[in-house]
Every structure is written in structure tokens, then in C-alpha cells.
Amino acid sequence: MIKRAVYPGTFDPVHHGHIDLMLRAADLFDELCVAVYDHRRPTKSVLFSIEERVAMIQESLPNPGNVTVMPFTGLLVDFVHQIEARIIIRGLRVFSDFEFEFRSALANQRLAPNIETVSLMTREENSFLSGSTVREIASLGGDVTSMVPPGVARRLYARFRDEDPILFSGALPLRD
């Protein structure tokens, strides 16, 4: 039996912490689906479109092998059933993540008792990373090149300068 897992998230934008968890989960399971949440009824705003977020993940994976990237909407457990997976991967960065992830896992267990949640601890060097942190730093002209893959940094800087990311040189804005 194939062990298929789903790693869901908004990934707005994808950062090195996400990529690390994707690669580690891909080593643990036969197949990994990175499920990118499409905010058709947004509960929070996103900087990048679903197409951009999927593309950034695909471009950022060094050797996707057994990893697929797909958008999804609606309940996560419905998507997990739809692609015939039984495992949800979640990352834990800091202690405060545990309470949120614990409640989410219990809710998913109530909705779909046949689906298991597996939490992976982040690596220490990625423990401070979050999409909102990366977006804020980039929006203020800070250097995020150590936090995100090069193509993601280029898109972030272009977005905040309203330029085409393909033509953007990647040069950081001048600071006072």
C-alpha cells in the first residue's frame, strides 16, 4: 500500500522552513502532495495568487521526485480523501504552534477518523520563519534572500516595487 501524505498550507510565500519540511516528509512517505490553499473565500489576505504560489513551490523544490503540488479549496479532510491519502503533515516551529495544531488535528480527527496527523519539528535555523515575517521584511526593503529561494525573493521584491518578476534584477532597494 502506498503511503501518501498531504502537506497543506497557504505558502504565501514559500520559505526555507516549508521547503525543508517538504523534503523531509518526501523522504518519509511514498508520495507527498503539497496542497496549496486557494482562498476563494478569504479568511486572510494573500499577496500571491494561487497560480503564483504553486509555481514558486514547484520552482523551489530541487528534485521534486515523489512530490506533487496542487491547489485545493474547502475542507482539508475532503481534499485528503479526494486524493486517497491518509496522512496530514504539519510543521511545528514554536511552542505556541502546538496548541493550534493540536486543536486542528482533533477537529480533523472528528471529521475523518481514518486520517492521521503527523507533526514534524522545524529545524532550529528555520524556527523564526513565517510567511508574514518574510512578507513584512520584504515590504520594508529588507533582505530576505537567506529566508526564501532566489525566485521567491525576486518575486517578493518585484511585487513590492510593482515590477515584472521576470525582468527584476533582484537588487535590493537602497536603505537610509
C-alpha positions as CSV (number, residue, x, y, z in Angstrom):
1,M,0.0,0.0,0.0
2,I,1.3,3.4,-1.0
3,K,1.8,5.8,1.9
4,R,0.5,9.2,0.5
5,A,0.7,12.3,2.7
6,V,-0.6,15.8,2.3
7,Y,1.3,18.9,3.5
8,P,-1.2,21.7,3.4
9,G,-0.7,25.5,3.7
10,T,-1.1,28.9,2.2
11,F,2.6,29.2,1.4
12,D,2.4,32.9,0.8
13,P,5.3,32.9,0.2
14,V,7.0,29.5,0.4
15,H,10.2,29.8,2.5
16,H,13.1,27.6,3.5
17,G,11.2,26.2,6.5
18,H,8.5,25.0,4.2
19,I,10.9,23.5,1.7
20,D,12.8,21.7,4.5
21,L,9.6,20.1,5.7
22,M,8.5,19.1,2.2
23,L,11.8,17.4,1.6
24,R,11.8,15.6,4.9
25,A,8.2,14.5,4.5
26,A,9.0,13.3,1.0
27,D,11.8,11.1,2.5
28,L,9.3,9.6,5.0
29,F,6.4,8.8,2.6
30,D,6.0,7.2,-0.8
31,E,4.2,10.3,-2.2
32,L,3.8,13.8,-0.9
33,C,1.2,16.2,-2.1
34,V,1.8,19.8,-1.2
35,A,-1.7,21.2,-1.0
36,V,-1.8,25.0,-1.6
37,Y,-4.9,26.5,-0.1
38,D,-6.9,28.6,-2.6
39,H,-8.6,31.4,-0.7
40,R,-11.7,31.8,-2.8
41,R,-13.5,33.0,0.3
42,P,-10.5,34.6,2.0
43,T,-10.3,34.4,5.8
44,K,-7.0,36.2,5.4
45,S,-5.5,38.1,2.5
46,V,-2.7,36.7,0.4
47,L,0.0,38.5,-1.5
48,F,0.4,36.0,-4.4
49,S,-2.3,34.3,-6.5
50,I,-2.8,30.5,-6.3
51,E,-1.0,30.1,-9.6
52,E,2.0,32.1,-8.4
53,R,2.2,30.2,-5.1
54,V,2.0,26.8,-6.9
55,A,4.7,27.9,-9.4
56,M,7.0,29.2,-6.6
57,I,6.9,25.9,-4.8
58,Q,7.5,23.9,-8.0
59,E,10.4,26.1,-8.9
60,S,11.9,25.9,-5.4
61,L,12.0,22.1,-5.0
62,P,15.5,20.9,-6.0
63,N,14.3,17.5,-7.2
64,P,10.6,17.0,-6.8
65,G,10.7,13.2,-7.3
66,N,7.7,12.0,-5.3
67,V,6.3,15.4,-4.6
68,T,3.3,17.0,-6.4
69,V,1.9,20.5,-5.8
70,M,-1.8,21.1,-6.1
71,P,-4.3,23.8,-5.2
72,F,-7.3,23.0,-3.1
73,T,-10.3,24.6,-1.6
74,G,-12.8,23.6,1.1
75,L,-12.2,21.3,4.0
76,L,-8.7,19.8,4.1
77,V,-10.0,16.3,5.1
78,D,-12.2,16.3,2.0
79,F,-9.2,17.0,-0.2
80,V,-7.2,14.3,1.6
81,H,-9.9,11.8,0.9
82,Q,-10.2,13.0,-2.7
83,I,-6.6,12.2,-3.5
84,E,-6.8,9.0,-1.4
85,A,-4.2,10.0,1.2
86,R,-4.4,9.2,4.9
87,I,-1.8,11.4,6.4
88,I,-1.7,15.2,7.0
89,I,1.8,16.7,7.6
90,R,2.0,19.7,9.8
91,G,5.1,21.7,11.0
92,L,5.8,22.9,14.5
93,R,8.1,25.9,14.9
94,V,7.5,27.2,18.4
95,F,5.5,26.2,21.4
96,S,2.6,28.4,20.5
97,D,2.1,26.4,17.3
98,F,1.4,23.3,19.3
99,E,-2.0,24.4,20.7
100,F,-3.3,25.5,17.3
101,E,-2.0,22.3,15.6
102,F,-3.4,20.1,18.4
103,R,-6.9,21.6,18.1
104,S,-6.8,21.3,14.3
105,A,-5.7,17.7,14.5
106,L,-8.5,16.9,16.9
107,A,-11.1,18.6,14.6
108,N,-9.8,16.7,11.6
109,Q,-9.9,13.5,13.6
110,R,-13.5,14.2,14.5
111,L,-14.4,14.9,10.8
112,A,-12.3,12.0,9.4
113,P,-11.2,9.4,11.9
114,N,-9.2,7.5,9.3
115,I,-6.8,10.4,8.7
116,E,-3.7,10.8,10.9
117,T,-1.8,14.0,11.5
118,V,1.9,13.8,11.7
119,S,3.8,16.8,13.1
120,L,7.4,17.5,12.2
121,M,9.6,19.8,14.2
122,T,11.2,22.6,12.3
123,R,14.9,22.8,12.2
124,E,16.3,25.4,14.6
125,E,17.6,27.7,11.9
126,N,14.0,28.0,10.5
127,S,12.1,28.4,13.7
128,F,11.6,32.1,13.3
129,L,10.3,31.9,9.7
130,S,6.7,32.5,8.8
131,G,5.1,33.9,5.6
132,S,4.0,37.0,7.4
133,T,7.5,37.7,8.7
134,V,9.0,37.3,5.2
135,R,6.3,39.5,3.6
136,E,6.8,42.2,6.2
137,I,10.6,42.3,5.9
138,A,10.4,42.3,2.0
139,S,7.7,45.0,2.1
140,L,10.1,47.3,4.1
141,G,13.0,46.6,1.7
142,G,14.8,44.2,4.0
143,D,17.0,41.3,2.8
144,V,15.0,38.0,2.7
145,T,17.5,36.1,0.5
146,S,18.5,33.9,3.4
147,M,14.9,33.0,4.1
148,V,13.4,32.1,0.7
149,P,14.6,30.6,-2.5
150,P,16.0,33.0,-5.1
151,G,13.0,33.0,-7.4
152,V,10.7,33.8,-4.4
153,A,12.9,36.7,-3.3
154,R,12.8,38.1,-6.9
155,R,9.0,37.9,-6.9
156,L,8.7,39.5,-3.5
157,Y,10.9,42.4,-4.4
158,A,9.1,42.8,-7.7
159,R,5.7,42.7,-6.1
160,F,6.6,45.4,-3.7
161,R,8.1,47.6,-6.4
162,D,5.2,46.7,-8.9
163,E,7.6,45.3,-11.4
164,D,7.6,42.2,-13.6
165,P,9.5,39.5,-11.6
166,I,11.0,38.0,-14.7
167,L,12.6,41.3,-15.6
168,F,13.5,42.3,-12.0
169,S,17.3,42.2,-11.3
170,G,16.9,41.2,-7.7
171,A,18.9,44.2,-6.5
172,L,17.8,45.3,-3.0
173,P,16.3,48.7,-2.5
174,L,18.7,51.3,-1.0
175,R,18.3,51.8,2.7
176,D,18.6,55.1,4.6
